[in-house]
Structure formats: structure tokens, C-alpha cells
Amino acid sequence: MDIYVNPKSGSMRVTGVVNIVDADGNIIETINNPKLCGCGLSETYICDGGHKKKVVDAQRQTKETHPPARFRDISNGE
């Protein structure tokens, strides 16, 4: 089994079969090659792309509150 961590989202892709076990040691789910949430924004422990929505929302909010700067062309000496 190998675990690959995405440095941007924090998600972890695990290769192979993984048993999800509860606090009492009972297997509650068996998953093949899961991608686990590392950002805390997914609805469960499986990455559902919640971090992508958060980034898009943040970018949209930034554009709305901080529109791109307008620069005047001064190359002609004005």
C-alpha cells in the first residue's frame, strides 16, 4: 500500500484495498484505492472535491470585492 498526498488540497490517495474501521474495531466499509479528505471540507472522510468549491467561492468573492486594477498607459509621456 502506498499513500500519495496532494500538497495543494491535502487529499490522500491510498493504493490498494482499505478497511474503514470504527472505534470498536468493526469494519464498516472496504474501499479500493480511496482518496481521503485532507482539508476537512468534504461531507465524509472521502474527498468529494469540497476544497475546489471553497477555492472557487474565494476567487469569486475576491473578484467581487477587489476588481482588477485599471492602469493608465503612461508610455507616451502623459
PDB file with SEQRES, HELIX, SHEET and CRYST1 records, atoms N, CA, C and O in Angstrom:
SEQRES   1 A   78  MET ASP ILE TYR VAL ASN PRO LYS SER GLY SER MET ARG          
SEQRES   2 A   78  VAL THR GLY VAL VAL ASN ILE VAL ASP ALA ASP GLY ASN          
SEQRES   3 A   78  ILE ILE GLU THR ILE ASN ASN PRO LYS LEU CYS GLY CYS          
SEQRES   4 A   78  GLY LEU SER GLU THR TYR ILE CYS ASP GLY GLY HIS LYS          
SEQRES   5 A   78  LYS LYS VAL VAL ASP ALA GLN ARG GLN THR LYS GLU THR          
SEQRES   6 A   78  HIS PRO PRO ALA ARG PHE ARG ASP ILE SER ASN GLY GLU          
HELIX    1 AA1 GLY A   50  THR A   65  1                                  16    
SHEET    1 AA1 3 ILE A   3  VAL A   5  0                                        
SHEET    2 AA1 3 MET A  12  VAL A  14 -1                                        
SHEET    3 AA1 3 LYS A  35  LEU A  36 -1                                        
SHEET    1 AA2 2 VAL A  17  VAL A  21  0                                        
SHEET    2 AA2 2 ILE A  27  ASN A  32 -1                                        
CRYST1    1.000    1.000    1.000  90.00  90.00  90.00 P 1           1          
ATOM      1  N   MET A   1       0.854  -1.175   0.000  1.00  0.00           N  
ATOM      2  CA  MET A   1       0.000   0.000   0.000  1.00  0.00           C  
ATOM      3  C   MET A   1       0.892   1.228   0.000  1.00  0.00           C  
ATOM      4  O   MET A   1       1.890   1.299   0.718  1.00  0.00           O  
ATOM      5  N   ASP A   2       0.506   2.192  -0.824  1.00  0.00           N  
ATOM      6  CA  ASP A   2       1.196   3.476  -0.870  1.00  0.00           C  
ATOM      7  C   ASP A   2       0.178   4.578  -0.619  1.00  0.00           C  
ATOM      8  O   ASP A   2      -1.007   4.430  -0.918  1.00  0.00           O  
ATOM      9  N   ILE A   3       0.657   5.677  -0.068  1.00  0.00           N  
ATOM     10  CA  ILE A   3      -0.197   6.841   0.159  1.00  0.00           C  
ATOM     11  C   ILE A   3       0.464   8.043  -0.512  1.00  0.00           C  
ATOM     12  O   ILE A   3       1.625   8.360  -0.256  1.00  0.00           O  
ATOM     13  N   TYR A   4      -0.307   8.704  -1.377  1.00  0.00           N  
ATOM     14  CA  TYR A   4       0.171   9.886  -2.082  1.00  0.00           C  
ATOM     15  C   TYR A   4      -0.614  11.092  -1.571  1.00  0.00           C  
ATOM     16  O   TYR A   4      -1.845  11.090  -1.586  1.00  0.00           O  
ATOM     17  N   VAL A   5       0.102  12.118  -1.120  1.00  0.00           N  
ATOM     18  CA  VAL A   5      -0.533  13.317  -0.579  1.00  0.00           C  
ATOM     19  C   VAL A   5      -0.472  14.429  -1.623  1.00  0.00           C  
ATOM     20  O   VAL A   5       0.588  14.724  -2.174  1.00  0.00           O  
ATOM     21  N   ASN A   6      -1.634  15.043  -1.886  1.00  0.00           N  
ATOM     22  CA  ASN A   6      -1.704  16.187  -2.795  1.00  0.00           C  
ATOM     23  C   ASN A   6      -1.347  17.428  -1.980  1.00  0.00           C  
ATOM     24  O   ASN A   6      -2.091  17.792  -1.069  1.00  0.00           O  
ATOM     25  N   PRO A   7      -0.225  18.086  -2.285  1.00  0.00           N  
ATOM     26  CA  PRO A   7       0.182  19.232  -1.469  1.00  0.00           C  
ATOM     27  C   PRO A   7      -0.753  20.434  -1.574  1.00  0.00           C  
ATOM     28  O   PRO A   7      -0.762  21.278  -0.678  1.00  0.00           O  
ATOM     29  N   LYS A   8      -1.536  20.532  -2.640  1.00  0.00           N  
ATOM     30  CA  LYS A   8      -2.448  21.667  -2.791  1.00  0.00           C  
ATOM     31  C   LYS A   8      -3.716  21.496  -1.976  1.00  0.00           C  
ATOM     32  O   LYS A   8      -4.135  22.416  -1.274  1.00  0.00           O  
ATOM     33  N   SER A   9      -4.339  20.303  -2.068  1.00  0.00           N  
ATOM     34  CA  SER A   9      -5.626  20.100  -1.398  1.00  0.00           C  
ATOM     35  C   SER A   9      -5.492  19.371  -0.067  1.00  0.00           C  
ATOM     36  O   SER A   9      -6.377  19.458   0.785  1.00  0.00           O  
ATOM     37  N   GLY A  10      -4.388  18.655   0.112  1.00  0.00           N  
ATOM     38  CA  GLY A  10      -4.216  17.867   1.329  1.00  0.00           C  
ATOM     39  C   GLY A  10      -4.848  16.495   1.246  1.00  0.00           C  
ATOM     40  O   GLY A  10      -4.742  15.706   2.185  1.00  0.00           O  
ATOM     41  N   SER A  11      -5.515  16.195   0.122  1.00  0.00           N  
ATOM     42  CA  SER A  11      -6.142  14.880  -0.009  1.00  0.00           C  
ATOM     43  C   SER A  11      -5.065  13.801  -0.091  1.00  0.00           C  
ATOM     44  O   SER A  11      -3.931  14.065  -0.491  1.00  0.00           O  
ATOM     45  N   MET A  12      -5.438  12.588   0.291  1.00  0.00           N  
ATOM     46  CA  MET A  12      -4.512  11.466   0.300  1.00  0.00           C  
ATOM     47  C   MET A  12      -5.090  10.320  -0.522  1.00  0.00           C  
ATOM     48  O   MET A  12      -6.168   9.811  -0.215  1.00  0.00           O  
ATOM     49  N   ARG A  13      -4.369   9.917  -1.566  1.00  0.00           N  
ATOM     50  CA  ARG A  13      -4.800   8.790  -2.387  1.00  0.00           C  
ATOM     51  C   ARG A  13      -4.060   7.561  -1.894  1.00  0.00           C  
ATOM     52  O   ARG A  13      -2.829   7.526  -1.870  1.00  0.00           O  
ATOM     53  N   VAL A  14      -4.825   6.557  -1.504  1.00  0.00           N  
ATOM     54  CA  VAL A  14      -4.267   5.320  -0.992  1.00  0.00           C  
ATOM     55  C   VAL A  14      -4.431   4.251  -2.062  1.00  0.00           C  
ATOM     56  O   VAL A  14      -5.522   4.077  -2.606  1.00  0.00           O  
ATOM     57  N   THR A  15      -3.349   3.533  -2.369  1.00  0.00           N  
ATOM     58  CA  THR A  15      -3.443   2.458  -3.350  1.00  0.00           C  
ATOM     59  C   THR A  15      -3.709   1.148  -2.624  1.00  0.00           C  
ATOM     60  O   THR A  15      -3.125   0.866  -1.578  1.00  0.00           O  
ATOM     61  N   GLY A  16      -4.599   0.358  -3.200  1.00  0.00           N  
ATOM     62  CA  GLY A  16      -4.935  -0.937  -2.611  1.00  0.00           C  
ATOM     63  C   GLY A  16      -6.267  -0.915  -1.891  1.00  0.00           C  
ATOM     64  O   GLY A  16      -6.999   0.075  -1.913  1.00  0.00           O  
ATOM     65  N   VAL A  17      -6.556  -2.033  -1.256  1.00  0.00           N  
ATOM     66  CA  VAL A  17      -7.814  -2.192  -0.530  1.00  0.00           C  
ATOM     67  C   VAL A  17      -7.636  -1.668   0.894  1.00  0.00           C  
ATOM     68  O   VAL A  17      -6.675  -2.017   1.580  1.00  0.00           O  
ATOM     69  N   VAL A  18      -8.572  -0.828   1.326  1.00  0.00           N  
ATOM     70  CA  VAL A  18      -8.500  -0.218   2.659  1.00  0.00           C  
ATOM     71  C   VAL A  18      -9.789  -0.527   3.410  1.00  0.00           C  
ATOM     72  O   VAL A  18     -10.886  -0.343   2.884  1.00  0.00           O  
ATOM     73  N   ASN A  19      -9.644  -0.997   4.644  1.00  0.00           N  
ATOM     74  CA  ASN A  19     -10.798  -1.209   5.513  1.00  0.00           C  
ATOM     75  C   ASN A  19     -10.979   0.024   6.389  1.00  0.00           C  
ATOM     76  O   ASN A  19     -10.039   0.462   7.052  1.00  0.00           O  
ATOM     77  N   ILE A  20     -12.180   0.579   6.391  1.00  0.00           N  
ATOM     78  CA  ILE A  20     -12.518   1.682   7.285  1.00  0.00           C  
ATOM     79  C   ILE A  20     -13.084   1.037   8.537  1.00  0.00           C  
ATOM     80  O   ILE A  20     -14.066   0.297   8.478  1.00  0.00           O  
ATOM     81  N   VAL A  21     -12.457   1.322   9.673  1.00  0.00           N  
ATOM     82  CA  VAL A  21     -12.776   0.642  10.928  1.00  0.00           C  
ATOM     83  C   VAL A  21     -13.286   1.652  11.949  1.00  0.00           C  
ATOM     84  O   VAL A  21     -12.731   2.743  12.083  1.00  0.00           O  
ATOM     85  N   ASP A  22     -14.354   1.281  12.675  1.00  0.00           N  
ATOM     86  CA  ASP A  22     -14.881   2.181  13.709  1.00  0.00           C  
ATOM     87  C   ASP A  22     -14.070   2.062  14.992  1.00  0.00           C  
ATOM     88  O   ASP A  22     -13.105   1.300  15.047  1.00  0.00           O  
ATOM     89  N   ALA A  23     -14.452   2.805  16.016  1.00  0.00           N  
ATOM     90  CA  ALA A  23     -13.712   2.847  17.278  1.00  0.00           C  
ATOM     91  C   ALA A  23     -13.668   1.503  17.988  1.00  0.00           C  
ATOM     92  O   ALA A  23     -12.776   1.255  18.799  1.00  0.00           O  
ATOM     93  N   ASP A  24     -14.637   0.626  17.683  1.00  0.00           N  
ATOM     94  CA  ASP A  24     -14.670  -0.688  18.316  1.00  0.00           C  
ATOM     95  C   ASP A  24     -13.924  -1.745  17.511  1.00  0.00           C  
ATOM     96  O   ASP A  24     -13.892  -2.911  17.903  1.00  0.00           O  
ATOM     97  N   GLY A  25     -13.325  -1.352  16.393  1.00  0.00           N  
ATOM     98  CA  GLY A  25     -12.578  -2.296  15.574  1.00  0.00           C  
ATOM     99  C   GLY A  25     -13.403  -3.010  14.519  1.00  0.00           C  
ATOM    100  O   GLY A  25     -12.914  -3.931  13.864  1.00  0.00           O  
ATOM    101  N   ASN A  26     -14.656  -2.592  14.347  1.00  0.00           N  
ATOM    102  CA  ASN A  26     -15.528  -3.210  13.348  1.00  0.00           C  
ATOM    103  C   ASN A  26     -15.291  -2.577  11.978  1.00  0.00           C  
ATOM    104  O   ASN A  26     -15.225  -1.353  11.855  1.00  0.00           O  
ATOM    105  N   ILE A  27     -15.165  -3.409  10.959  1.00  0.00           N  
ATOM    106  CA  ILE A  27     -15.026  -2.901   9.602  1.00  0.00           C  
ATOM    107  C   ILE A  27     -16.382  -2.375   9.155  1.00  0.00           C  
ATOM    108  O   ILE A  27     -17.358  -3.124   9.097  1.00  0.00           O  
ATOM    109  N   ILE A  28     -16.440  -1.091   8.843  1.00  0.00           N  
ATOM    110  CA  ILE A  28     -17.713  -0.507   8.427  1.00  0.00           C  
ATOM    111  C   ILE A  28     -17.781  -0.324   6.912  1.00  0.00           C  
ATOM    112  O   ILE A  28     -18.863  -0.179   6.343  1.00  0.00           O  
ATOM    113  N   GLU A  29     -16.607  -0.332   6.262  1.00  0.00           N  
ATOM    114  CA  GLU A  29     -16.572  -0.184   4.815  1.00  0.00           C  
ATOM    115  C   GLU A  29     -15.221  -0.650   4.300  1.00  0.00           C  
ATOM    116  O   GLU A  29     -14.197  -0.461   4.957  1.00  0.00           O  
ATOM    117  N   THR A  30     -15.223  -1.256   3.129  1.00  0.00           N  
ATOM    118  CA  THR A  30     -13.990  -1.636   2.448  1.00  0.00           C  
ATOM    119  C   THR A  30     -13.966  -0.892   1.123  1.00  0.00           C  
ATOM    120  O   THR A  30     -14.914  -0.958   0.342  1.00  0.00           O  
ATOM    121  N   ILE A  31     -12.868  -0.180   0.881  1.00  0.00           N  
ATOM    122  CA  ILE A  31     -12.757   0.667  -0.305  1.00  0.00           C  
ATOM    123  C   ILE A  31     -11.476   0.312  -1.061  1.00  0.00           C  
ATOM    124  O   ILE A  31     -10.435   0.056  -0.456  1.00  0.00           O  
ATOM    125  N   ASN A  32     -11.571   0.303  -2.379  1.00  0.00           N  
ATOM    126  CA  ASN A  32     -10.407   0.066  -3.218  1.00  0.00           C  
ATOM    127  C   ASN A  32      -9.883   1.403  -3.739  1.00  0.00           C  
ATOM    128  O   ASN A  32     -10.627   2.160  -4.362  1.00  0.00           O  
ATOM    129  N   ASN A  33      -8.622   1.694  -3.490  1.00  0.00           N  
ATOM    130  CA  ASN A  33      -7.954   2.919  -3.951  1.00  0.00           C  
ATOM    131  C   ASN A  33      -8.700   4.200  -3.547  1.00  0.00           C  
ATOM    132  O   ASN A  33      -9.018   5.016  -4.412  1.00  0.00           O  
ATOM    133  N   PRO A  34      -8.982   4.391  -2.263  1.00  0.00           N  
ATOM    134  CA  PRO A  34      -9.732   5.591  -1.862  1.00  0.00           C  
ATOM    135  C   PRO A  34      -8.889   6.853  -1.916  1.00  0.00           C  
ATOM    136  O   PRO A  34      -7.661   6.808  -1.832  1.00  0.00           O  
ATOM    137  N   LYS A  35      -9.571   7.977  -2.059  1.00  0.00           N  
ATOM    138  CA  LYS A  35      -8.949   9.291  -1.953  1.00  0.00           C  
ATOM    139  C   LYS A  35      -9.554   9.929  -0.702  1.00  0.00           C  
ATOM    140  O   LYS A  35     -10.731  10.289  -0.685  1.00  0.00           O  
ATOM    141  N   LEU A  36      -8.754  10.060   0.323  1.00  0.00           N  
ATOM    142  CA  LEU A  36      -9.233  10.546   1.610  1.00  0.00           C  
ATOM    143  C   LEU A  36      -9.113  12.065   1.705  1.00  0.00           C  
ATOM    144  O   LEU A  36      -8.163  12.662   1.200  1.00  0.00           O  
ATOM    145  N   CYS A  37     -10.087  12.668   2.357  1.00  0.00           N  
ATOM    146  CA  CYS A  37     -10.115  14.116   2.525  1.00  0.00           C  
ATOM    147  C   CYS A  37      -9.014  14.547   3.496  1.00  0.00           C  
ATOM    148  O   CYS A  37      -8.829  13.949   4.556  1.00  0.00           O  
ATOM    149  N   GLY A  38      -8.296  15.590   3.114  1.00  0.00           N  
ATOM    150  CA  GLY A  38      -7.267  16.129   3.986  1.00  0.00           C  
ATOM    151  C   GLY A  38      -7.523  17.572   4.378  1.00  0.00           C  
ATOM    152  O   GLY A  38      -6.791  18.134   5.193  1.00  0.00           O  
ATOM    153  N   CYS A  39      -8.570  18.184   3.797  1.00  0.00           N  
ATOM    154  CA  CYS A  39      -8.826  19.604   4.058  1.00  0.00           C  
ATOM    155  C   CYS A  39      -9.951  19.819   5.066  1.00  0.00           C  
ATOM    156  O   CYS A  39     -10.064  20.899   5.645  1.00  0.00           O  
ATOM    157  N   GLY A  40     -10.786  18.795   5.281  1.00  0.00           N  
ATOM    158  CA  GLY A  40     -11.899  18.923   6.214  1.00  0.00           C  
ATOM    159  C   GLY A  40     -13.156  19.528   5.620  1.00  0.00           C  
ATOM    160  O   GLY A  40     -14.125  19.760   6.343  1.00  0.00           O  
ATOM    161  N   LEU A  41     -13.164  19.791   4.307  1.00  0.00           N  
ATOM    162  CA  LEU A  41     -14.321  20.422   3.690  1.00  0.00           C  
ATOM    163  C   LEU A  41     -15.277  19.434   3.041  1.00  0.00           C  
ATOM    164  O   LEU A  41     -16.357  19.824   2.597  1.00  0.00           O  
ATOM    165  N   SER A  42     -14.899  18.155   2.978  1.00  0.00           N  
ATOM    166  CA  SER A  42     -15.775  17.133   2.399  1.00  0.00           C  
ATOM    167  C   SER A  42     -16.843  16.735   3.414  1.00  0.00           C  
ATOM    168  O   SER A  42     -16.676  16.909   4.621  1.00  0.00           O  
ATOM    169  N   GLU A  43     -17.943  16.198   2.893  1.00  0.00           N  
ATOM    170  CA  GLU A  43     -19.042  15.773   3.764  1.00  0.00           C  
ATOM    171  C   GLU A  43     -18.668  14.529   4.582  1.00  0.00           C  
ATOM    172  O   GLU A  43     -19.204  14.331   5.673  1.00  0.00           O  
ATOM    173  N   THR A  44     -17.758  13.689   4.071  1.00  0.00           N  
ATOM    174  CA  THR A  44     -17.310  12.483   4.780  1.00  0.00           C  
ATOM    175  C   THR A  44     -15.784  12.441   4.755  1.00  0.00           C  
ATOM    176  O   THR A  44     -15.136  13.427   4.404  1.00  0.00           O  
ATOM    177  N   TYR A  45     -15.222  11.313   5.123  1.00  0.00           N  
ATOM    178  CA  TYR A  45     -13.773  11.149   5.114  1.00  0.00           C  
ATOM    179  C   TYR A  45     -13.238  10.936   3.700  1.00  0.00           C  
ATOM    180  O   TYR A  45     -12.029  11.011   3.484  1.00  0.00           O  
ATOM    181  N   ILE A  46     -14.119  10.672   2.735  1.00  0.00           N  
ATOM    182  CA  ILE A  46     -13.724  10.520   1.338  1.00  0.00           C  
ATOM    183  C   ILE A  46     -13.734  11.895   0.676  1.00  0.00           C  
ATOM    184  O   ILE A  46     -14.681  12.661   0.849  1.00  0.00           O  
ATOM    185  N   CYS A  47     -12.678  12.211  -0.086  1.00  0.00           N  
ATOM    186  CA  CYS A  47     -12.605  13.505  -0.768  1.00  0.00           C  
ATOM    187  C   CYS A  47     -13.745  13.613  -1.772  1.00  0.00           C  
ATOM    188  O   CYS A  47     -13.891  12.764  -2.651  1.00  0.00           O  
ATOM    189  N   ASP A  48     -14.549  14.658  -1.636  1.00  0.00           N  
ATOM    190  CA  ASP A  48     -15.647  14.885  -2.585  1.00  0.00           C  
ATOM    191  C   ASP A  48     -15.416  16.159  -3.400  1.00  0.00           C  
ATOM    192  O   ASP A  48     -16.319  16.637  -4.087  1.00  0.00           O  
ATOM    193  N   GLY A  49     -14.204  16.702  -3.318  1.00  0.00           N  
ATOM    194  CA  GLY A  49     -13.890  17.915  -4.065  1.00  0.00           C  
ATOM    195  C   GLY A  49     -14.344  19.185  -3.370  1.00  0.00           C  
ATOM    196  O   GLY A  49     -14.365  20.249  -3.987  1.00  0.00           O  
ATOM    197  N   GLY A  50     -14.709  19.095  -2.091  1.00  0.00           N  
ATOM    198  CA  GLY A  50     -15.176  20.263  -1.346  1.00  0.00           C  
ATOM    199  C   GLY A  50     -14.179  21.406  -1.353  1.00  0.00           C  
ATOM    200  O   GLY A  50     -14.576  22.570  -1.318  1.00  0.00           O  
ATOM    201  N   HIS A  51     -12.889  21.093  -1.398  1.00  0.00           N  
ATOM    202  CA  HIS A  51     -11.864  22.135  -1.418  1.00  0.00           C  
ATOM    203  C   HIS A  51     -11.928  22.943  -2.708  1.00  0.00           C  
ATOM    204  O   HIS A  51     -11.595  24.129  -2.711  1.00  0.00           O  
ATOM    205  N   LYS A  52     -12.352  22.317  -3.803  1.00  0.00           N  
ATOM    206  CA  LYS A  52     -12.449  23.033  -5.076  1.00  0.00           C  
ATOM    207  C   LYS A  52     -13.529  24.104  -5.003  1.00  0.00           C  
ATOM    208  O   LYS A  52     -13.325  25.224  -5.470  1.00  0.00           O  
ATOM    209  N   LYS A  53     -14.679  23.767  -4.419  1.00  0.00           N  
ATOM    210  CA  LYS A  53     -15.755  24.745  -4.285  1.00  0.00           C  
ATOM    211  C   LYS A  53     -15.297  25.901  -3.407  1.00  0.00           C  
ATOM    212  O   LYS A  53     -15.591  27.059  -3.703  1.00  0.00           O  
ATOM    213  N   LYS A  54     -14.588  25.602  -2.345  1.00  0.00           N  
ATOM    214  CA  LYS A  54     -14.091  26.640  -1.442  1.00  0.00           C  
ATOM    215  C   LYS A  54     -13.162  27.592  -2.189  1.00  0.00           C  
ATOM    216  O   LYS A  54     -13.256  28.806  -2.011  1.00  0.00           O  
ATOM    217  N   VAL A  55     -12.269  27.063  -3.022  1.00  0.00           N  
ATOM    218  CA  VAL A  55     -11.341  27.901  -3.786  1.00  0.00           C  
ATOM    219  C   VAL A  55     -12.097  28.751  -4.789  1.00  0.00           C  
ATOM    220  O   VAL A  55     -11.825  29.944  -4.918  1.00  0.00           O  
ATOM    221  N   VAL A  56     -13.047  28.151  -5.504  1.00  0.00           N  
ATOM    222  CA  VAL A  56     -13.838  28.892  -6.487  1.00  0.00           C  
ATOM    223  C   VAL A  56     -14.626  30.004  -5.806  1.00  0.00           C  
ATOM    224  O   VAL A  56     -14.665  31.130  -6.304  1.00  0.00           O  
ATOM    225  N   ASP A  57     -15.257  29.697  -4.666  1.00  0.00           N  
ATOM    226  CA  ASP A  57     -16.009  30.716  -3.929  1.00  0.00           C  
ATOM    227  C   ASP A  57     -15.089  31.860  -3.480  1.00  0.00           C  
ATOM    228  O   ASP A  57     -15.462  33.031  -3.562  1.00  0.00           O  
ATOM    229  N   ALA A  58     -13.897  31.514  -3.010  1.00  0.00           N  
ATOM    230  CA  ALA A  58     -12.953  32.534  -2.553  1.00  0.00           C  
ATOM    231  C   ALA A  58     -12.497  33.401  -3.718  1.00  0.00           C  
ATOM    232  O   ALA A  58     -12.370  34.618  -3.579  1.00  0.00           O  
ATOM    233  N   GLN A  59     -12.248  32.775  -4.873  1.00  0.00           N  
ATOM    234  CA  GLN A  59     -11.843  33.549  -6.049  1.00  0.00           C  
ATOM    235  C   GLN A  59     -12.963  34.470  -6.499  1.00  0.00           C  
ATOM    236  O   GLN A  59     -12.716  35.621  -6.858  1.00  0.00           O  
ATOM    237  N   ARG A  60     -14.208  33.967  -6.482  1.00  0.00           N  
ATOM    238  CA  ARG A  60     -15.351  34.775  -6.894  1.00  0.00           C  
ATOM    239  C   ARG A  60     -15.511  35.961  -5.953  1.00  0.00           C  
ATOM    240  O   ARG A  60     -15.731  37.088  -6.395  1.00  0.00           O  
ATOM    241  N   GLN A  61     -15.400  35.702  -4.652  1.00  0.00           N  
ATOM    242  CA  GLN A  61     -15.558  36.774  -3.671  1.00  0.00           C  
ATOM    243  C   GLN A  61     -14.454  37.815  -3.833  1.00  0.00           C  
ATOM    244  O   GLN A  61     -14.709  39.014  -3.722  1.00  0.00           O  
ATOM    245  N   THR A  62     -13.231  37.360  -4.096  1.00  0.00           N  
ATOM    246  CA  THR A  62     -12.120  38.293  -4.281  1.00  0.00           C  
ATOM    247  C   THR A  62     -12.360  39.175  -5.492  1.00  0.00           C  
ATOM    248  O   THR A  62     -12.110  40.380  -5.439  1.00  0.00           O  
ATOM    249  N   LYS A  63     -12.841  38.595  -6.583  1.00  0.00           N  
ATOM    250  CA  LYS A  63     -13.108  39.376  -7.788  1.00  0.00           C  
ATOM    251  C   LYS A  63     -14.212  40.393  -7.551  1.00  0.00           C  
ATOM    252  O   LYS A  63     -14.164  41.501  -8.086  1.00  0.00           O  
ATOM    253  N   GLU A  64     -15.216  40.020  -6.743  1.00  0.00           N  
ATOM    254  CA  GLU A  64     -16.327  40.924  -6.478  1.00  0.00           C  
ATOM    255  C   GLU A  64     -15.908  42.077  -5.567  1.00  0.00           C  
ATOM    256  O   GLU A  64     -16.340  43.212  -5.769  1.00  0.00           O  
ATOM    257  N   THR A  65     -15.075  41.798  -4.570  1.00  0.00           N  
ATOM    258  CA  THR A  65     -14.691  42.831  -3.605  1.00  0.00           C  
ATOM    259  C   THR A  65     -13.441  43.593  -4.024  1.00  0.00           C  
ATOM    260  O   THR A  65     -13.221  44.721  -3.582  1.00  0.00           O  
ATOM    261  N   HIS A  66     -12.624  42.981  -4.873  1.00  0.00           N  
ATOM    262  CA  HIS A  66     -11.385  43.612  -5.333  1.00  0.00           C  
ATOM    263  C   HIS A  66     -11.266  43.447  -6.843  1.00  0.00           C  
ATOM    264  O   HIS A  66     -10.531  42.579  -7.315  1.00  0.00           O  
ATOM    265  N   PRO A  67     -11.991  44.284  -7.613  1.00  0.00           N  
ATOM    266  CA  PRO A  67     -11.898  44.157  -9.062  1.00  0.00           C  
ATOM    267  C   PRO A  67     -10.472  44.428  -9.536  1.00  0.00           C  
ATOM    268  O   PRO A  67      -9.703  45.090  -8.838  1.00  0.00           O  
ATOM    269  N   PRO A  68     -10.115  43.923 -10.714  1.00  0.00           N  
ATOM    270  CA  PRO A  68      -8.762  44.145 -11.223  1.00  0.00           C  
ATOM    271  C   PRO A  68      -8.443  45.636 -11.318  1.00  0.00           C  
ATOM    272  O   PRO A  68      -9.306  46.446 -11.657  1.00  0.00           O  
ATOM    273  N   ALA A  69      -7.213  45.981 -11.018  1.00  0.00           N  
ATOM    274  CA  ALA A  69      -6.790  47.382 -11.082  1.00  0.00           C  
ATOM    275  C   ALA A  69      -6.752  47.852 -12.528  1.00  0.00           C  
ATOM    276  O   ALA A  69      -6.422  47.088 -13.436  1.00  0.00           O  
ATOM    277  N   ARG A  70      -7.092  49.108 -12.728  1.00  0.00           N  
ATOM    278  CA  ARG A  70      -7.029  49.715 -14.062  1.00  0.00           C  
ATOM    279  C   ARG A  70      -5.783  50.609 -14.081  1.00  0.00           C  
ATOM    280  O   ARG A  70      -5.627  51.495 -13.240  1.00  0.00           O  
ATOM    281  N   PHE A  71      -4.922  50.364 -15.034  1.00  0.00           N  
ATOM    282  CA  PHE A  71      -3.696  51.149 -15.131  1.00  0.00           C  
ATOM    283  C   PHE A  71      -3.754  52.062 -16.340  1.00  0.00           C  
ATOM    284  O   PHE A  71      -4.248  51.684 -17.402  1.00  0.00           O  
ATOM    285  N   ARG A  72      -3.254  53.240 -16.166  1.00  0.00           N  
ATOM    286  CA  ARG A  72      -3.210  54.212 -17.247  1.00  0.00           C  
ATOM    287  C   ARG A  72      -1.901  54.030 -17.998  1.00  0.00           C  
ATOM    288  O   ARG A  72      -0.843  53.879 -17.387  1.00  0.00           O  
ATOM    289  N   ASP A  73      -1.974  54.046 -19.308  1.00  0.00           N  
ATOM    290  CA  ASP A  73      -0.780  53.896 -20.148  1.00  0.00           C  
ATOM    291  C   ASP A  73      -0.018  55.226 -20.131  1.00  0.00           C  
ATOM    292  O   ASP A  73      -0.501  56.238 -20.639  1.00  0.00           O  
ATOM    293  N   ILE A  74       1.169  55.203 -19.542  1.00  0.00           N  
ATOM    294  CA  ILE A  74       1.972  56.430 -19.478  1.00  0.00           C  
ATOM    295  C   ILE A  74       3.190  56.343 -20.382  1.00  0.00           C  
ATOM    296  O   ILE A  74       4.099  57.169 -20.298  1.00  0.00           O  
ATOM    297  N   SER A  75       3.204  55.352 -21.234  1.00  0.00           N  
ATOM    298  CA  SER A  75       4.366  55.153 -22.103  1.00  0.00           C  
ATOM    299  C   SER A  75       4.562  56.287 -23.117  1.00  0.00           C  
ATOM    300  O   SER A  75       5.668  56.483 -23.620  1.00  0.00           O  
ATOM    301  N   ASN A  76       3.494  57.032 -23.416  1.00  0.00           N  
ATOM    302  CA  ASN A  76       3.620  58.128 -24.381  1.00  0.00           C  
ATOM    303  C   ASN A  76       3.885  59.479 -23.684  1.00  0.00           C  
ATOM    304  O   ASN A  76       3.827  60.527 -24.327  1.00  0.00           O  
ATOM    305  N   GLY A  77       4.170  59.453 -22.401  1.00  0.00           N  
ATOM    306  CA  GLY A  77       4.550  60.655 -21.678  1.00  0.00           C  
ATOM    307  C   GLY A  77       3.423  61.425 -21.049  1.00  0.00           C  
ATOM    308  O   GLY A  77       3.668  62.511 -20.523  1.00  0.00           O  
ATOM    309  N   GLU A  78       2.238  60.948 -21.067  1.00  0.00           N  
ATOM    310  CA  GLU A  78       1.101  61.661 -20.461  1.00  0.00           C  
ATOM    311  C   GLU A  78       1.119  61.532 -18.966  1.00  0.00           C  
ATOM    312  O   GLU A  78       0.241  62.066 -18.290  1.00  0.00           O  
TER     313      GLU A  78                                                      
END                                                                             
